[in-house]
Amino acid sequence: MPGIASNRVAPPLYQRQPRVRPRSEAKRARIVEAATQHFAEHGYHDARVGDIATALGIAKGSIFQHFGSKDGLFFEVYKRAVRSFSKYLDVPAEVRQEGFFAVLRYWLASTEHLVHEDWIPYRISLLGNYGTDLVLKREINRFLISEDPYGTVSFVRFGLERGELRDDLDIEMMVSIIDWMVERFQDALLTAELDPGLFRRQGELAEKKEARIQQFLAMLQRAIGVPPPAAVSRQKSRSNHRR
């Protein structure tokens, strides 16, 4: 594997860059802005650093001087993209008052806005999650865990404080479950939007989409949510019966 991904022992070059001088920040920002558009249009593997440099009217080596490699440049583009997304708790006050699963439903029902309003950063996030090599993906995962850009930890604590989530599960486990399952489910909803023929020749029906969201939330609630009192009573009754 070329570039930074070739060394499995030393940390990637983009993790070992010297401190950026203030006067270089503006140039770095210009490069990241142009690279974001380029990666979104061409994908990760077909993107060319030389083309980005030409569009900016700078030397290709200048980009490598700032970011170390194509992977290092993409990593900065990826971080910028995911930081632009709203956090889980950035919802209207009335939705937040309804609780944890109401907040989840709000974001799932709003998934299509990622296509219509935030397509470029969402495209970048897809490339980072599915279209990069394993070494770069590992660094992306480390970034997601350390920075928690979607505010998942605070969101889980919100659910625990409201008594909506099980307190017998490890909080990190619940954070991982939400990150994995919600991300994949949103990708599935957007696949239907971007490629309607994948699910239906006539496109995804609104009623079908709503039913899928409700089923997903019901499944997640059974996994990490506090069981309703009636369910708890039935479980105790069954346990006593077995004895």
SULMO-V154595 format. One record per pair of residues at least 24 apart in sequence whose ideal C-beta (glycine too) atoms are under 8 Angstrom apart, sorted by the first residue. I is the first residue (numbers start at 1). J is the second residue. D is the distance in whole Angstrom. If there is no record, write none. Layout:
I/J/D
I/J/D
This chain:
1/133/6
1/135/7
3/69/4
3/70/6
3/71/6
4/68/7
4/69/5
4/71/5
4/72/6
4/135/7
4/136/8
5/71/6
5/133/5
5/134/8
5/135/4
5/136/6
8/135/7
12/68/8
12/71/7
12/72/7
12/75/8
12/135/7
12/136/8
12/139/6
13/68/4
13/69/6
13/72/6
14/67/6
14/68/5
14/69/7
14/71/6
14/72/3
14/73/8
14/75/5
14/76/7
14/139/8
15/139/7
16/68/8
17/66/8
17/67/7
17/68/6
17/72/7
20/66/8
24/66/7
27/58/8
27/62/8
27/66/7
28/66/5
28/67/8
28/76/8
30/56/6
31/56/7
31/58/8
31/63/6
31/66/6
31/67/7
31/73/7
32/73/8
32/76/5
32/77/6
32/80/6
35/73/5
35/74/7
35/76/8
35/77/5
36/77/5
36/80/7
36/81/7
36/120/6
36/121/8
36/124/6
37/120/7
39/74/6
39/77/6
39/123/8
39/124/6
39/127/6
40/119/8
40/120/5
40/123/4
40/124/6
40/127/8
43/127/6
43/131/6
44/74/6
44/127/5
44/131/5
44/132/6
45/131/7
47/74/8
49/73/7
71/132/8
71/133/8
71/135/8
71/136/5
74/127/8
74/128/7
74/132/7
74/136/7
75/136/7
75/139/6
75/140/7
75/143/8
77/124/6
78/124/6
78/125/7
78/127/8
78/128/4
78/140/6
78/143/8
79/143/6
79/147/8
80/121/8
81/120/8
81/121/4
81/122/8
81/124/4
81/125/6
81/128/8
82/121/7
82/124/8
82/125/6
82/128/8
82/144/8
82/149/5
82/150/8
83/149/5
84/118/7
84/121/5
85/118/7
85/121/7
85/125/8
85/149/7
85/150/7
87/149/8
87/150/6
87/151/3
87/154/7
87/155/8
88/150/6
88/151/5
88/152/6
88/154/7
88/155/4
89/151/6
89/154/6
89/155/6
89/158/6
90/151/8
99/159/8
99/162/6
99/164/6
100/155/7
100/158/6
100/159/4
100/162/6
100/164/4
100/165/7
100/225/8
101/164/7
101/217/6
101/220/8
101/221/6
101/225/7
103/155/7
103/158/8
104/182/7
104/217/6
104/220/7
105/213/7
105/217/6
107/182/8
107/186/8
108/182/7
108/185/7
108/186/7
108/189/7
108/213/5
108/216/7
108/217/7
109/210/8
109/213/6
111/186/5
111/189/5
111/190/6
111/193/8
112/189/7
112/190/7
112/193/5
114/186/7
114/190/6
115/190/6
115/193/5
115/194/7
122/190/8
126/187/7
129/183/7
144/179/8
150/179/7
152/178/6
152/179/6
163/226/6
164/225/6
164/226/6
165/224/6
165/225/6
165/226/7
166/224/6
166/225/7
166/226/6
169/224/6
174/224/5
177/220/8
177/223/7
177/224/6
178/220/8
178/224/8
181/216/8
181/220/6
185/216/5
189/213/8
